[in-house]
Amino acid sequence: MPPSPSPTPSTSQTAVAATCAAHGLTPAEFHALRAAAQAAKARAYCPYSGFRVGAVLLTAAGHHVAGANVENASYPVTTCAERVAFGTAVVGGHHQKGFRAVAVATDASAPASPCGMCRQCIREFCDLNVPILMFDKDSNYVVMTLEELLPLSFGPDSLGKPDPAKPQPENV
Ligand SMILES: O=c1ccn([C@H]2C[C@H](O)[C@@H](CO)O2)c(=O)[nH]1
């Protein structure tokens, strides 16, 4: 069963500790991801929607890779924060060692979850048990795994391809 979509108040340290224990994060990592996603949100280029989104990836090595949504006058050209972050991670050479978490922050009054296209992008680079941390304007949060957000997903294994998250010469 997916966890309740009801957000957990940011002030609940007990809940944060339980969330972290369930997903292999420390509370310090959790709060650092929240702060980094909120900082990335401030960098959004969103003159059309005014809806700021920040996304931060926690790499296996413990680095943060940030993204924010980048809109365009031709609306469909817009790139979501999550996909900006993954593109940056690929250019930085982070993608083949895997990611431990994805954090997303918005100014919405309830935690917003990644769009379908971004869920599929996350699926390309993350294991199904990777936690997606979603923060609202008050730092209340919901955490769900990729598998909970994208059940019965289509990925590299569906094509009979090797897992790109594992270091392999042909993926370099
Ligand atoms: O997962 C999502 C969903 C939407 N957006 C952005 C795209 C657009 O700039 C704005 C409104 O849809 O939010 C993201 O960055 N990530």
The ligand as an SDF file (V2000), in Angstrom:
LIG
                    3D

 16 17  0  0  0  0  0  0  0  0999 V2000
    6.6540   17.6380  -12.2180 O   0  0  0  0  0  0  0  0  0  0  0  0
    6.5660   18.8150  -12.5760 C   0  0  0  0  0  0  0  0  0  0  0  0
    5.3680   19.3950  -12.9950 C   0  0  0  0  0  0  0  0  0  0  0  0
    5.3780   20.7050  -13.4320 C   0  0  0  0  0  0  0  0  0  0  0  0
    6.5320   21.4190  -13.4190 N   0  0  0  0  0  0  0  0  0  0  0  0
    6.5380   22.7980  -13.9180 C   0  0  0  0  0  0  0  0  0  0  0  0
    6.3540   22.9200  -15.4080 C   0  0  0  0  0  0  0  0  0  0  0  0
    5.7810   24.2970  -15.5460 C   0  0  0  0  0  0  0  0  0  0  0  0
    6.8480   25.2370  -15.6220 O   0  0  0  0  0  0  0  0  0  0  0  0
    5.0350   24.5260  -14.2420 C   0  0  0  0  0  0  0  0  0  0  0  0
    3.5370   24.4320  -14.3840 C   0  0  0  0  0  0  0  0  0  0  0  0
    3.1670   23.2210  -14.9560 O   0  0  0  0  0  0  0  0  0  0  0  0
    5.4770   23.5380  -13.3370 O   0  0  0  0  0  0  0  0  0  0  0  0
    7.7120   20.8830  -12.9750 C   0  0  0  0  0  0  0  0  0  0  0  0
    8.7580   21.5240  -12.9610 O   0  0  0  0  0  0  0  0  0  0  0  0
    7.6850   19.5940  -12.5470 N   0  0  0  0  0  0  0  0  0  0  0  0
  1  2  2  0
  2  3  1  0
  2 16  1  0
  3  4  2  0
  4  5  1  0
  5  6  1  0
  5 14  1  0
  6  7  1  0
  6 13  1  0
  7  8  1  0
  8  9  1  0
  8 10  1  0
 10 11  1  0
 10 13  1  0
 11 12  1  0
 14 15  2  0
 14 16  1  0
M  END
$$$$
